[in-house]
Amino acid sequence: MSRRTLMPNAENCSSAELETALKCAHSPRSRDRLMAMRALLQGIAYEQVHRLFDVSSRTLHTWVLRFNARGIDGLIERPRPGRLRKIAAEHTARLRRVVQQPQEAGQSHWTAVKFHGYLRTELETELSYSTVLRWLHEQDFRLKVPQPWPDRQDEDERRRWVLELGRLLQDESVELWYADEMGVEGDPRPRRRWAARGTKARITKNGDHIRMNVCGAVCPRTGQFYALEFSHSNRATFQAFLDHASADIEFGRSRNILIVDNASWHKSKSLNWGAFEPLYQPPYSPDLNPIEKLWMVIKAEWFSDFIAKSTEQLIERLDAALLWAMDRTENNKQTCNNRKNL
């Protein structure tokens, strides 16, 4: 015996109320239900509606029952509570500290497997490995390879330098430029990639010693970027860079301070700094020079998996990369925002 066709009760809501509910629906499922009721109320055949929304006649019949019993509220999908968390919120602050300082738990470092075992013992509850991974990601932890970092910084000198930088940033007559050199290899910089288990991800590496150097300067306030290519770096190439940069750049302020590291050719007494005033960053402190971030962006965008079989090919690619970086002034402002160091 076939089910009697049940039609929605038009007295349960006005067309204006139905339209408002449609605009405010937060989920596709709620929107489909409301649109189906609207179609039925407009006289579209039952058979056509359940085909249009790709649901069975039984499902459509259930929607009509809900609408007739509770009106629009019967069709709106409510947030579901989900399952209870096995790692309670009150443990979060302590566990975050343990992740960042494994010595508190008698560990030198954590792997997900080790941390999973620690949590099962510490919380005295049965936790799955996937639950622990999900919690780590929810807390914005990521598995990273530690960056080698020297321990010879003079922290007092770094603090004094940052204070001086802050003072210069307040002076509207001063423009800060950051300069540095970058080396680019002809063999590619392999990127991490997904690969099927049991297969090996390989990329060509010929071992040819094709290399070019770039000397560049960036102004974080304006996003201006200027660079020249050289076969190597020394006092003569840096002087050539200073000469061309002083002549080519359109400066917007009266004082232009060029911040550089302590490479020997940067500190040569015979250098003619042209339009620039030199300012040396503290030793072993590449993190205080935001052009380092721009070099990383250029290499990631232009030299990951790129293979140059000749110096000419490398120069052609490098030309395109540097012109691209010169054109992205607005992005350079964000990439090289030096106020992050203050």
RODO-2510 file (C-alpha; in nm, 4 decimals, decimal comma):
residues 342
     n   res          X          Y          Z
     1     m     0,0000     0,0000     0,0000
     2     s     0,1538     0,3328    -0,1071
     3     r     0,2076     0,6128     0,1428
     4     r    -0,0451     0,8965     0,1277
     5     t     0,1143     1,2080    -0,0161
     6     l     0,1469     1,4585     0,2669
     7     m     0,1606     1,8285     0,1787
     8     p     0,3114     2,1061     0,3928
     9     n     0,0747     2,3228     0,5942
    10     a     0,0890     2,6705     0,4399
    11     e    -0,0359     2,8259     0,7645
    12     n     0,2854     2,7320     0,9495
    13     c     0,4801     3,0284     0,8067
    14     s     0,4515     3,3106     0,5575
    15     s     0,6534     3,3210     0,2349
    16     a     0,8528     3,6153     0,3769
    17     e     0,9469     3,4135     0,6865
    18     l     1,0518     3,1216     0,4686
    19     e     1,2730     3,3481     0,2530
    20     t     1,4360     3,4973     0,5640
    21     a     1,5069     3,1498     0,7009
    22     l     1,6662     3,0503     0,3692
    23     k     1,9020     3,3486     0,3781
    24     c     2,0033     3,2700     0,7364
    25     a     2,0453     2,8920     0,6972
    26     h     2,3915     2,7895     0,8163
    27     s     2,4110     2,4455     0,6578
    28     p     2,3400     2,3068     0,3080
    29     r     2,1112     2,0440     0,4633
    30     s     1,8879     2,3066     0,6267
    31     r     1,8826     2,5071     0,3044
    32     d     1,7742     2,2038     0,0994
    33     r     1,4894     2,1278     0,3404
    34     l     1,3605     2,4864     0,3337
    35     m     1,3861     2,5085    -0,0455
    36     a     1,1960     2,1793    -0,0789
    37     m     0,9124     2,3168     0,1397
    38     r     0,9054     2,6335    -0,0675
    39     a     0,8797     2,4305    -0,3886
    40     l     0,5905     2,2221    -0,2511
    41     l     0,4105     2,5336    -0,1262
    42     q     0,4473     2,6868    -0,4725
    43     g     0,2639     2,3897    -0,6228
    44     i     0,5506     2,1874    -0,7694
    45     a     0,4682     1,8165    -0,7834
    46     y     0,5906     1,5912    -0,5018
    47     e     0,7668     1,3587    -0,7480
    48     q     0,9576     1,6460    -0,9072
    49     v     1,0701     1,7879    -0,5735
    50     h     1,2234     1,4691    -0,4382
    51     r     1,4076     1,4190    -0,7705
    52     l     1,5212     1,7816    -0,7792
    53     f     1,6799     1,7575    -0,4357
    54     d     1,8044     1,4023    -0,4906
    55     v     1,6265     1,2567    -0,1856
    56     s     1,3879     0,9666    -0,1493
    57     s     1,0141     1,0194    -0,1195
    58     r     1,0395     0,8828     0,2367
    59     t     1,2925     1,1571     0,3278
    60     l     1,0762     1,4265     0,1709
    61     h     0,7754     1,2881     0,3589
    62     t     0,9766     1,3169     0,6854
    63     w     1,0642     1,6794     0,6090
    64     v     0,6973     1,7625     0,5564
    65     l     0,6054     1,5911     0,8839
    66     r     0,8650     1,8007     1,0690
    67     f     0,7460     2,1201     0,9023
    68     n     0,3832     2,0501     0,9843
    69     a     0,4670     1,9679     1,3456
    70     r     0,7148     2,2480     1,4254
    71     g     0,7180     2,4872     1,1304
    72     i     1,0498     2,6269     1,0124
    73     d     1,2207     2,5167     1,3369
    74     g     1,1582     2,1552     1,2423
    75     l     1,3763     2,1922     0,9321
    76     i     1,6728     2,3830     1,0789
    77     e     1,9705     2,1645     1,1630
    78     r     2,0967     2,2335     1,5138
    79     p     2,4627     2,2092     1,6231
    80     r     2,5453     1,8636     1,7463
    81     p     2,7365     1,8213     2,0723
    82     g     2,9665     1,5527     1,9300
    83     r     3,1538     1,3075     2,1457
    84     l     3,3134     1,4158     2,4702
    85     r     3,6794     1,5066     2,4516
    86     k     3,9162     1,2606     2,6137
    87     i     4,1706     1,5363     2,6838
    88     a     3,9820     1,7752     2,9099
    89     a     4,0216     2,1516     2,8756
    90     e     4,1620     2,1863     3,2282
    91     h     4,4701     1,9877     3,1236
    92     t     4,5425     2,2006     2,8156
    93     a     4,7721     2,4672     2,9651
    94     r     4,9898     2,2126     3,1476
    95     l     5,0155     1,9777     2,8500
    96     r     5,1025     2,2613     2,6123
    97     r     5,3892     2,3513     2,8455
    98     v     5,5054     1,9887     2,8555
    99     v     5,5061     1,9713     2,4739
   100     q     5,7248     2,2813     2,4531
   101     q     5,9444     2,1855     2,7496
   102     p     5,9794     1,8046     2,7387
   103     q     6,2393     1,8207     3,0188
   104     e     5,9488     1,8614     3,2631
   105     a     5,8472     1,5051     3,1778
   106     g     6,2048     1,3741     3,1803
   107     q     6,2313     1,3718     2,7997
   108     s     6,4798     1,5392     2,5666
   109     h     6,2265     1,5622     2,2828
   110     w     5,8838     1,4343     2,1827
   111     t     5,7619     1,2214     1,8995
   112     a     5,3886     1,1678     1,8606
   113     v     5,4324     0,8048     1,9697
   114     k     5,6236     0,9014     2,2848
   115     f     5,3748     1,1752     2,3698
   116     h     5,0858     0,9324     2,3151
   117     g     5,2372     0,6904     2,5681
   118     y     5,3029     0,9733     2,8127
   119     l     4,9409     1,0946     2,7967
   120     r     4,7951     0,7472     2,8503
   121     t     5,0031     0,7132     3,1661
   122     e     4,9642     1,0711     3,2874
   123     l     4,5874     1,0992     3,2342
   124     e     4,5208     0,7356     3,3242
   125     t     4,2779     0,6981     3,0367
   126     e     4,2665     0,5047     2,7106
   127     l     4,3564     0,7422     2,4261
   128     s     4,3988     0,6501     2,0629
   129     y     4,7015     0,7680     1,8672
   130     s     4,4735     0,9629     1,6285
   131     t     4,3147     1,1444     1,9257
   132     v     4,6576     1,2637     2,0390
   133     l     4,7520     1,3756     1,6873
   134     r     4,4229     1,5624     1,6533
   135     w     4,4796     1,7369     1,9861
   136     l     4,8319     1,8433     1,8855
   137     h     4,7012     1,9915     1,5597
   138     e     4,4142     2,1649     1,7389
   139     q     4,6715     2,3271     1,9678
   140     d     4,8549     2,4490     1,6552
   141     f     5,1593     2,2254     1,7023
   142     r     5,3375     2,1046     1,3889
   143     l     5,6233     1,8603     1,3413
   144     k     5,9216     2,0710     1,2345
   145     v     6,2891     2,0078     1,1701
   146     p     6,4862     2,2305     1,4135
   147     q     6,6821     2,5078     1,2462
   148     p     7,0536     2,5055     1,3342
   149     w     7,1154     2,8175     1,5372
   150     p     7,4412     2,9537     1,6857
   151     d     7,4558     3,0178     2,0583
   152     r     7,7103     3,3006     2,0307
   153     q     7,4694     3,5949     2,0124
   154     d     7,5266     3,8794     2,2537
   155     e     7,1757     3,9261     2,3940
   156     d     7,2556     4,2658     2,5452
   157     e     7,3842     4,3902     2,2118
   158     r     7,0751     4,2551     2,0346
   159     r     6,8468     4,4371     2,2803
   160     r     7,0373     4,7642     2,2338
   161     w     7,0209     4,7257     1,8569
   162     v     6,6451     4,6604     1,8602
   163     l     6,5937     4,9732     2,0737
   164     e     6,7990     5,1768     1,8261
   165     l     6,5952     5,0319     1,5401
   166     g     6,2742     5,1362     1,7138
   167     r     6,4074     5,4903     1,7531
   168     l     6,4980     5,5107     1,3838
   169     l     6,1540     5,3867     1,2828
   170     q     5,9994     5,6831     1,4665
   171     d     6,2080     5,9301     1,2648
   172     e     6,0128     6,0254     0,9513
   173     s     6,3269     6,1587     0,7819
   174     v     6,4881     5,8124     0,7941
   175     e     6,4317     5,5263     0,5513
   176     l     6,5554     5,1823     0,6539
   177     w     6,6895     4,9482     0,3864
   178     y     6,8042     4,5919     0,4520
   179     a     7,0734     4,4398     0,2313
   180     d     7,2184     4,0923     0,1992
   181     e     7,3559     3,8405    -0,0496
   182     m     7,1881     3,5208    -0,1697
   183     g     7,3413     3,2256    -0,3489
   184     v     7,1379     3,0281    -0,6042
   185     e     7,2383     2,6789    -0,7181
   186     g     7,1755     2,5201    -1,0545
   187     d     7,0557     2,1985    -0,8915
   188     p     6,7061     2,2153    -0,7434
   189     r     6,5989     2,2681    -0,3847
   190     p     6,3760     1,9607    -0,3288
   191     r     6,0371     2,0266    -0,1734
   192     r     5,8544     1,7906     0,0579
   193     r     5,5778     1,6093    -0,1287
   194     w     5,3207     1,3364    -0,0852
   195     a     5,4197     0,9976    -0,2200
   196     a     5,2628     0,6527    -0,2062
   197     r     5,3937     0,4223     0,0635
   198     g     5,6589     0,1896    -0,0725
   199     t     5,7700     0,4314    -0,3457
   200     k     6,0681     0,6682    -0,3434
   201     a     6,0261     1,0346    -0,4329
   202     r     6,3238     1,1308    -0,6475
   203     i     6,4352     1,4457    -0,8249
   204     t     6,7237     1,5067    -1,0649
   205     k     7,0518     1,6183    -0,9079
   206     n     7,3413     1,6380    -1,1505
   207     g     7,5968     1,7705    -0,9044
   208     d     7,7099     2,0455    -1,1436
   209     h     7,8537     2,3456    -0,9607
   210     i     7,6436     2,6081    -1,1377
   211     r     7,5925     2,9008    -0,9069
   212     m     7,5020     3,2695    -0,9117
   213     n     7,5007     3,5281    -0,6362
   214     v     7,2536     3,8118    -0,5822
   215     c     7,3100     4,1262    -0,3816
   216     g     6,9826     4,2960    -0,2927
   217     a     6,8193     4,5538    -0,0686
   218     v     6,4584     4,5920     0,0409
   219     c     6,2696     4,8774     0,2069
   220     p     5,9972     4,7299     0,4311
   221     r     5,7995     5,0573     0,4529
   222     t     5,7506     5,0938     0,0757
   223     g     5,8134     4,7378    -0,0439
   224     q     6,0810     4,8580    -0,2885
   225     f     6,3314     4,5890    -0,3817
   226     y     6,6546     4,6350    -0,5750
   227     a     6,9019     4,3631    -0,6736
   228     l     7,1988     4,2886    -0,8972
   229     e     7,3429     3,9533    -1,0039
   230     f     7,7092     3,8584    -0,9637
   231     s     7,9165     3,5452    -1,0046
   232     h     8,0521     3,5838    -0,6498
   233     s     8,0540     3,8203    -0,3514
   234     n     8,3432     4,0402    -0,2387
   235     r     8,4264     4,4054    -0,1753
   236     a     8,4292     4,4939    -0,5461
   237     t     8,0866     4,3437    -0,6202
   238     f     7,9361     4,5079    -0,3114
   239     q     8,0814     4,8453    -0,4176
   240     a     7,9264     4,7975    -0,7627
   241     f     7,5939     4,7271    -0,5953
   242     l     7,6193     5,0440    -0,3822
   243     d     7,7065     5,2562    -0,6853
   244     h     7,4167     5,1306    -0,8972
   245     a     7,1650     5,1323    -0,6133
   246     s     7,2545     5,4922    -0,5195
   247     a     7,2025     5,5993    -0,8810
   248     d     6,8964     5,3908    -0,9705
   249     i     6,6705     5,3984    -0,6637
   250     e     6,4214     5,6807    -0,6236
   251     f     6,4577     5,7660    -0,2561
   252     g     6,1601     5,9076    -0,0700
   253     r     6,3402     6,0327     0,2412
   254     s     6,6517     6,2364     0,3107
   255     r     6,8403     5,9727     0,5145
   256     n     6,8702     5,6188     0,3851
   257     i     7,0259     5,3716     0,6270
   258     l     7,1446     5,0410     0,4833
   259     i     7,1417     4,7589     0,7390
   260     v     7,3881     4,4795     0,6628
   261     d     7,5514     4,1882     0,8408
   262     n     7,9154     4,1681     0,9420
   263     a     8,0613     4,0094     0,6268
   264     s     8,4181     4,1285     0,5716
   265     w     8,3361     4,3057     0,2429
   266     h     8,0592     4,5036     0,4152
   267     k     8,3102     4,6454     0,6633
   268     s     8,5850     4,7491     0,4236
   269     k     8,7056     5,1005     0,5106
   270     s     8,7506     5,1880     0,1433
   271     l     8,3799     5,1453     0,0600
   272     n     8,1949     5,4447    -0,0818
   273     w     7,8406     5,4100     0,0537
   274     g     7,6948     5,6675    -0,1862
   275     a     7,3376     5,7584    -0,0887
   276     f     7,3409     5,5186     0,2085
   277     e     7,4550     5,5259     0,5693
   278     p     7,5706     5,1854     0,6994
   279     l     7,4271     5,0195     1,0102
   280     y     7,5601     4,6776     1,1126
   281     q     7,3281     4,4246     1,2697
   282     p     7,4517     4,2262     1,5717
   283     p     7,6700     3,9232     1,4909
   284     y     7,4983     3,5863     1,4396
   285     s     7,1576     3,7515     1,4050
   286     p     7,0130     3,6804     1,0580
   287     d     6,6654     3,6849     1,2155
   288     l     6,6983     4,0632     1,2519
   289     n     6,7302     4,1117     0,8753
   290     p     6,3885     4,0705     0,7066
   291     i     6,5364     4,0386     0,3564
   292     e     6,6191     3,6811     0,4607
   293     k     6,2442     3,6085     0,4430
   294     l     6,2275     3,7537     0,0926
   295     w     6,5138     3,5283    -0,0192
   296     m     6,3173     3,2295     0,1149
   297     v     6,0054     3,3357    -0,0781
   298     i     6,2026     3,3786    -0,4016
   299     k     6,3703     3,0386    -0,3670
   300     a     6,0418     2,8662    -0,2800
   301     e     5,8526     3,0216    -0,5713
   302     w     6,1216     3,0042    -0,8405
   303     f     6,3900     2,7506    -0,7525
   304     s     6,2139     2,4546    -0,5902
   305     d     6,2656     2,1564    -0,8228
   306     f     6,4228     2,3843    -1,0857
   307     i     6,7189     2,2365    -1,2732
   308     a     6,9645     2,4519    -1,4687
   309     k     7,1887     2,2695    -1,7139
   310     s     7,3943     2,5827    -1,7831
   311     t     7,4784     2,9170    -1,6254
   312     e     7,2727     3,0869    -1,8975
   313     q     6,9609     2,8944    -1,7941
   314     l     7,0186     2,9842    -1,4299
   315     i     7,0663     3,3535    -1,5126
   316     e     6,7474     3,3576    -1,7226
   317     r     6,5498     3,2074    -1,4361
   318     l     6,7114     3,4411    -1,1842
   319     d     6,6276     3,7457    -1,3999
   320     a     6,2595     3,6486    -1,4012
   321     a     6,2583     3,5815    -1,0260
   322     l     6,4134     3,9174    -0,9367
   323     l     6,1793     4,1126    -1,1660
   324     w     5,8875     3,9285    -1,0040
   325     a     6,0136     4,0280    -0,6582
   326     m     6,0554     4,3904    -0,7669
   327     d     5,6938     4,4038    -0,8863
   328     r     5,5390     4,2639    -0,5668
   329     t     5,5850     4,5782    -0,3551
   330     e     5,2652     4,5321    -0,1511
   331     n     5,3555     4,1716    -0,0703
   332     n     5,7106     4,2769     0,0177
   333     k     5,5700     4,5086     0,2850
   334     q     5,4158     4,2079     0,4579
   335     t     5,7020     3,9664     0,3970
   336     c     5,9654     4,2110     0,5244
   337     n     5,7705     4,3810     0,8018
   338     n     6,0580     4,4814     1,0327
   339     r     5,8282     4,5892     1,3172
   340     k     5,7846     4,2196     1,4014
   341     n     6,1375     4,2270     1,5450
   342     l     6,0570     4,5027     1,7965
***
